[in-house]
Amino acid sequence: MRWHARIWAGMFLTVVVASCMLAIFFYGVPRSVLALFSDPCGQSSILATGYFFSDREEVYYESGLLRMGLSLQPELQDGRSFSVDVYFISDECLEIGSKRFTTELAPGSTEWSIRFASATQIEVWDDTLGVKVSEVTVPPYPAYTRAFIRPFIDGGASYAHTRTVAIREGAVPPEFPDTVLRNPDCVAALSSGYLFDSHERAEYVGGLLHLHMRLRTPNNDGRPFFVILETYPTTCDIEARQTTELTLAVPPYVRYFSLRMTSPTTWVLWNDESDSEIACEQCSGTIPESVYIRFTARIDGTASAMRSSAFRPSIADTVCVENCNSNVLFLPGIEGSRLYRPDYAGGTDRLWEPMHNDDVRDLFLNDFGEGVRDDIYVKTHDILDETPTGLNIYKSFITRMDALKADGKIADWEPIAYDWRLSPDSLLTRGYETDGRIYFTGLLAPTSTPYIVQELRHLAETSRTGKVTVIAHSYGGIIAKRLAETLGDDAARYIDSIILIGAPQVGTPMAIAAGMHGFRQELLYGLVLSKQVARAFASTSPMFYHLLPTEAYFQSIDSSVVTFDSSVPAWRSQFGASISSQSQLAEVLTSAFGKVLPEGDIDQPIALSQNLLASARTLHESIDGWVHPAEIAVVQIGGWGVETLKGITYSSGPSGVEPNARFSVNGDGTVVAPSALWMSGGERFWFDLDVHNRSNLIATLGGFRNFEHSRLLEADPVLNFIADTITKTRAPVSAYSHLSDTQPAAGQRRLLISLHSPLTLALYDSEGRMTGVSTTTGELSEGIPNSRFITLGSSSYAFVDASSPVSAHLTGTGSGTFTLVVEEREGDAVQAFTRFEDLPVSPETRVALATAGGYSGLSKLHIDQDGDGVDEHTLSPNLNSSVTLPPPPAPAPTLSPVSPAVASLGGGVIVSSQVTGQESVTVVRKLPDPVLPNTQPSEVLADSEVQQSVPSIESLPAPQGRVLGAAIAAVQPDVAQTVEQVRQFEKGVRESIEQAPALLDEGEVQNMTIVARALWSIAFQFAWDYIDDILRYGAAIVSMLIGSVQFQQ
């Protein structure tokens, strides 16, 4: 066995040595040296050597311009001067220039900084004193130029070398789409030498060619070069070409330029970096009408030369005579695109749709809306056709668009996959595509050609109309509006119509419940994604904040999306009874008052991000009032007839507050219709989902998979309407089933059974189909046709047709009380209800209720408290009122022991200080004798004598019984707090008895005395906990005692 030991020892020694070597490498090697391996343009952190400069480096930006804080070592800071080199680096990682100057700090100053005051002005600051010490001017390098600083002294005996960073924050070189196919019959492009490179991008904008090219650094110093524009009247036949010879020059340091056709026969030379026309004598001109154009250039003979591909100058001259329809760009909603990350084994790991909670945790973002991971991406065209459970989401829509293209009705269409976690502004300014992956977050996301805008332009270029129809579902509608607004005057150049389906244009209340309580966000009953993790995910995702009701929503749709019941006075005091503005809602959402952690109790709300809420509010202030240009048609479709959350009422719950949902049929189950149909200038259409679901039992699997918000684009009437709108063949709206241009009337009456308690709710119909939580498997189901089951926190809501006979079965899951509400509703109007309120429940409790149809067929409520099969309680419904258990018989008082020291505060020792459900009051020592007329001092009584002579509350004369009963009811747990106050309380009671008239006999006086002492003892029991109401309740009890005496008179 020795050789086994040697092997294990050798392996252990190898691991130790390797670990030490790695530790030495990573911790012993300076960070700046390690950075050399990761930054292709130089260091990613400072390197300082020698006696004068320290390794402090602080990089930040002010007004978008670079500032770099540096330090000197304190030992030699006597005001001596030193030199500074600033090196400027191109996007090719080549030096394009430098600036050297000399500066100095005041003696003793060690902190200093290099600051770009403008693109051409560099300042040196003594940060110790906060003063500028020198400044220099540099050339106007491109905005995307990077720089590093190299200060030195004594010929380099001591120097520092900073990291290489951008001069302007976030600046990147311009990028343009390359969307035009090259003609294989034409000569290919080429480049050579020191000035021209092979970069070539071609696109059509408004049907006109934009040919983007690039020069090499560092020789792009503004020197002129010779150009020949070649045009071809028919084909790329070199023998038929015509040429225009020019001498052109691009401004110094500019790399990116383009030839842009302004008409089929006119052109200009364009600075792509400043997005402006280049001004020179021959930088614009005309060409003869031609089929192809090519750009060729050379300098120093042929020391450097280039030749572009050949392109059509214009596609706008092609006249469409058939199927002259626009291409289509589709923006899906939230969760409508699959999200991925690399698995770092050569493959990919899909995070959405998720397999478990940790997949979603990988998608979390921070308080500024940036991903915790920086490697999340989407794949081109990869939108959600169907869920893993087989539920179609966009599958039918994709099929319909593919058919339009295959049939030649449109030239092309494109589904836009995007990272739906982000804000519209992030999505419209980012999106770098490489190898079919599109990054909207992380280091790869910044680009001068944002993906969504780029694809819009591409579709416009190949469209038969030169324009695009934008179709957007849900959150995609907010992005579409922001896209059109951002394009400004160019919007009508690229877009001819926008079709919005179920878009929450000014928000929807469901978002409040989703963000605060994870409402309807779990997947597969929480096994794949729990409500808690979904809530935490939403709270850091910018998309969620753009779905919240905006100020426009409050002003025009509903001003009470959140209310607080009188049972939560602290919340009312904090926020008010009703939330009626966006600013009030923001306070509720972001305040820490009463909140829990995101993955805590789902009944309790969480605090949301102020930063993300403010950002969403700013965007909506802009787009909510957006008026579309006359050239752009807007069509809006909103779902109707599905119970949709319209507000939350918070009431008292077992662990804090309890959210209670309020519903409206004026929605699609997620978005309320007034928000989906917000724009007054566009066409509005309601889609009656209730009638559609009842009319399509096959498509809905007998009502088991109904159409609602997520499946609007699976409904045939909606697809037909959209397809006919695209192809300009739309019939009157009455030709499309269940679509109308007026709001539908209230449909079939519905029964709502809502449960607020620690029980589960399951409804069964006559065929055994179940809606609710299964009593055997615990799974959620909506098996009863046209039923709907919704949970919010620990409350459950089941909707069924009022005409359907159903039985409800409730199973206890905890101890406490429950409330069951049964409502019959017509539209949003409650026609009848009963509220079974505050009924006891335990884990063994079983409750049953049935209806033969509607409220009128409602049975009694049967409560089997202990699960033994025998009903302890049976309650009949009471129309439009509450029902609860009758109170138990009033218990007789008894007094429980207190210490002699405490009792002696009242002048005697008693053995009880609290009224309980016993039938006697026991006194062990004689009470002080009150001075009353016509009475004799009481004798000291033995316990047995006292028990026989002191009556129970039932046997007291009526006035005293009423006094004690009323007093007990009045003395609640907010009566007294300090012993001194209790003393005064008892004194007042005694004085009231001493002042009583002589109409009472000795026995009655003794009874009254016992009552007084009982009241004193009760007050003392609560004295330590409650202070504020002692005087008020004391006065009330004394008044009742006096009133009793007066009653006997």
Steps between C-alpha positions, in 0.01 A plus 500: 500500500802731521490585133138615542610735773785631287267569212256688723785691662639593159162617379450708813845658465430579134174675588669703775787610275263589216279698736798691634620579150157627401481710815844647432402574142167664574590676821872558454493638145397866483147556368631726228714218364211254501294761319739482206351162415142628491516842332602495133572876507717508809468488874173481687648647822789727595862397526724731710877472545766690688492754777264774381167361373258277692267235358175683578275519194138620507315513168165678475306726266355845545250617238606202292870597491791310653653586835787299644613548858866424579736537796861581583694340780506744793871482589630722216212741447693823511338659196741361241372479142445182302400410145178348373443312172142442383478234228192477275400155373269414210242223486770299319716523817745720313648825626356792305666780696646613829545812709790574738503780753657590832311577819550522875301490822527721805745377766330235712226421245479135400157459333466618137294425193485522123165639385359536150312828513397450137597279209800726436583640847694312772537645850732399785355547850661505841229301675655549842434874472213473250658735244590475131876526446537474121318426174589396145322471165483183294360424150129406456543127512189282438262455791582129526876566542661350808793634697753408766713729719873457559647752750877477560788682673877504475501354151276207602677403822150496647185477291141377495306340217119509528241278345361581154150646519253686277516877497120521474285277720347210309618628160549231237577516127198528271356176370266453209305201371623313199169402347557505125590184314801525266451419135719194428535612137682818608866527598551456875625769735868534596737729693875537550760727655517737792185718459204292382374185668248232401216618725185529287134527610212565261135576580201665339334778696178619350590299192832684450849352531723579799848350442710514820882484483798549731858635498798364692676672789726683558520628141145639496635849556285676243722439198314502165461190282392428144151352440328352196122445515418219260143466371355224284192566286385139473718231656844485662661479159834680537488606137181700554602684811499877532735682739507821700844601628524697825747612764352457847615541858358379829552724809808419710469203737163393354499133402136430416342662196243409238371567154130578532256529214253783553309405188553235231746739327644726777746420777691653794807398701400454864685506835355197677662594830334840531202397283547802279582583140871550422567845361750507216496619140432161342324325792165485320384456145287316249523179302316388188204269541649158552444153630816476711749733668845423639739713715876468423786700655880511511786711641873533422449327172389159612676493837157466652180428308146372540205387292150452635242249391251616240152599623179636360488874579130471578221250537237770521455512124343155497123548465289251691194378311390196705492414872634843583503430872750593765738263671417412860705543818359321804581588862383231746417565865672422829623141520441477124868453410725223625803612700835317505849506642808308388563176687876552443530153356431611145122498535220706645289487816140617458387709798155586369292289487652399834545154645522617860526808720876532456456554126293807581744617766761510222274756331484738798600862444627767738332819619615679185350245264830337400536124496677320783641282222645675194478206259122470449389502138210416269512321167377656178131428433478276810164605641271278705289291266370270773571429865664180626150382600379532141302823535520701179601865548620633161498177301191582294616856441839378374324256267274775364788742434705225332202428275468868401864499396481164321189611309674816388267729693799660672867496412620419851421506870713464811422402859726706725640308795618736773601502865159585647644562847627841392349843450385616154782755488763234570353274234491776238858619560668161538504164335820371343457199273776248445464144372125502548526617861373842602635659818298776667702497825866465588813616325377398155171690517610856401477565128438784259252278313249379760348172393131594498558823308735321262242231422232762444722670241586169339132410461426845358772457240355176369134597538291556187377823652831604651329487840416258778189396691592463868292245693550495875352290777485602867831661616605505136239773452680732742826433314330567165369837616838597640665391173271721294544792738880461501516495120325836493455625145654177368217293650272565203792427268531143628156414646159513334292339776520375859269224625486463879346188655440496877760771561492652854560846358445684830555200727272248664428427871603137469859621491461629857392158622772328297778719638376510859371144536619292201141492371461240221876483444572147620561218251370144533341570838826646632703185432696667217467862612361605838303817562771623735782466246278643224424798723869555571573478127231754411614744768836556325376476140435834325229345281276447804511868599381605153183291551389683816205743475620844391366844580290482184342179634399668825360805325295324235438135593492428874613698802483225763732219401611454862286554809551431871220354711411649840644185660855625418500849658881525502512455124219750454687747714818443297354510148134607518184297446524502120789543256385745234817620323825368360701680767293338777543162336875558480508566874313176573724299268837634615441565870659256745195528728365152577701335224679164491792363300420403139513128572306535827130461592308529172202663677715793607613762245862583423679831442570571134779699333471877502754528216318266265162647585622854429650391168175334389303804608717728286450282193122482543474875546630516145327215317160511674428821317665399173295596195575287197574676170217510249705276269501218759176310559447363852277200572433391861343171609404439864368182657169504689293260708767332713522582871792739531646641819409869524607576856619376838345563840724433798336380821623350824644152470648239733860610438452865410300629208307283257454598133147459362447516124233702319409387150347636181388320183624801301830334416680194364602352835818710519450840336188708556344598168506880553881485517526273195280747304658814640588705191203714397640559152519134402237243412363305796368145498373280783544123478236319707703216648209375710278433197795375294594243763143373530477473121824301453480195722736305276768769488471553877490125575153535644580819685813354660744724306314820441627794299615795708777763495796277418307322223336792319710427192377141492137602442388463135285818488796708620739332254259549211449864590876565520578316176231693313628827646851421375380409153252791482204264453326561830124449507256680734572406861174305523655242266745396773341290772493653846679818390319833525574869498279555806531353849303173534204477735522300821484131422395197699467535874793364701537360848808610696598294802788659687678353799720691746651253740734212574293258287515378142205547264382250239183517289352193332227481238255219440747318274777506759706769329691713745601865518725606787755310709471124481430340838718203403792634292508866607519610137312797357245433230231677298319184387144633517414655160530880494624508858787705632706447815726774635706534818633818656713438806309249712161594351331299224244609241295257290274618217240274336189559295210579731291243315742217580421274800818465702608392846779670694729304731733674742785319677678647801874559480553696822333648805319830525182633339370509145262711296314365198320737264251394232400758237282486193626758248375641173791672335662694783172544694440277804137381489499299825749387761549331835806533718574213742734682733758429771433126534747279691731265311764240585706263283227238549214727393287407198244742355243441226261719302300434185281683252246365261574806288571859596445666832134396518602133502750539783500235774587534865867515599605180677798518737659181630736659751706194594472294182307216664222503241253675730407864441549718806344802328251555220442857379236625259588774248362845573431714192736797465631477856747316721451175685707381793470263794280621788699612804536243782300554827638781711744348755470575869791685659759356731812659635843343458786546748720805532772560753407643840729795434309589189163439655587712801519804274121495522488455873441126520629168380303315232580191302380608159562780256341376177147411406480153346228257405458356855190548709631647823713776646720387785624738773747380764517810716250753613454795269530852648172610643343780302333771705140473388173590675287216637779242480708309750867402460540167330628201692814319406375202303650165444563391140201266497278772643617749243442255219147449622424865566662665197270448199591429137438760235174330404373513861588864561204739504436629147656847549827363638512223238455756225767722657755221519422367152524845345816577689665179389413581139642850541827399661685389184879450462563871455383619845772568755876502531650632823432392854436855615231543236342173613496627859310809393263284302413284803467804720241649267300177501504481880394862537210440264376214719549704820282774359216260414164569671385293793251309288733201470501229762815346638504210253466731206779723632723197533414393146584848373825492693595171339420648162724796572787280613459278195517805276810624679668161459412480130644844441822408678541185292529711187676791665850403391420489132260781431497867599321730261133435587506463881324826576235455233414143602522579872250779463271273298501227766439743787210648305354152451523432874326824584245426230428167667433669831271750335320215328423342839372836633 
